[in-house]
């Protein structure tokens, strides 16, 4: 029997993290939850990584938390899940969940923590704490509400019922639904686009979109110290693809003078 684990690889500037627990439809064990934050930290620090894909092994994304882990200390199990969810939401580069099959419970929690979600036809989504008498974490609840709105979030949370990919698309839980067999190619195509864009723009936009405030001057200083704007404009005028070079470690070298000229 294969050990439950998180696998990862980096190809063409895109990191792929694969949830693998074939005996239990890729359910997350306590060890898997605990291993995700340090893995994400290492990938965030890797300048070769410009985007991240989270997916499941085989035909299932993730069936949730391994229920056997809830028998001992459910509060500790939830703490590990929330820490993993928050680490994924805080990942400073674009993230995309590639979903096929079931995306339920803790799997839906992880998918919602990604910036984008692409699903294959036939995927099923569910938020199922009401089936177990579990209080869903406030952070995960707020994130779900921000994606699908209060009414749809209550439908999912109150009932624990599964919804199909088409309904998930209508509610905003999913961004694209692909025909069977087309998910991998579309994810590869889209992440190539993400990796070709300015990470400076993406990192700042991610913070702003997620509601972080008080960081305008921080990002203006980063832009002023970066060559991405000049490269983008020059490439546009020369009718060529831009070669953006800004990376997160450049923040350490950005000027601290709040009066530094703004790039936009």
C-alpha positions, 0 to 999 in steps of 0.5 A: 500500500502506498504511503499517503503523501504530498508529491511535488515537481517543478516544470517550466516555472510551474510547481505542481503539488499532488495529493496522494492517498490512493487507499482513501481517495486522497484524503488528507492525514494529519501528517499530510496537513502538517507537511503542506506549509513547509513545502509551500514555504520552500516553493515560495522561496524558489525563484524558479517557481512562478505559479503553483498547481494543486491537484489530486492523484488519479481520478480524485482531487481530495475526499477531505480529511482522513476521518480516522484522524478525527477520533483522537483530537478533532480540534488538533486535526482542525488546527492542522487543516486551518494552518495548511489552508492559510499557508496555501491562501498566503502563497505569494504567487498565483495558485490554481486547483486542478479538480477532477472527481470528488473535491469534498470537505478538507479538499474543498477547503484547500481548493477554495484557498487557491486563487483559481479553480479549474474542474473537469466535467463530472467533478463533485464539490461538497462542504460536509462538516454538518454530516459530522457535527463539526464547526467549520473554521471561521476563516474557511467559512469567510473564504467560501462566502467570498467566493460564492456569496452568503446564500450558496455558502449556507446551502453548502454548509447547512446541507453538506450536499454535493454539487456538480461542476456546472453548478460550482461554475455558476456560483463562482466556486469554479472558474472553468469547467473542461471536458473529460480529458482536457483538464491537464492541457488547459491547466498547462496552457493557462499556467504558462500564461501565468508564468509569462506575466509579471510576478510583481503585478500578480503578487501585489494584485493578490494582496489587494484582492485578498483585502490586505490594506496599508501596503500601497507604499510597499508595492509602489517602492517595489515597482520603482525598484523593479525593471518590469514596468520598463520591460513591459512597455518596451516589449509592447512597443517592440511587439515582442513577448516581455521578459519579466525578471522581478522576483520576491527576494527583490523586496528585500532590496526595495528602497524604504523611502516612502517618497520614492517615485511611484511606478503608476 
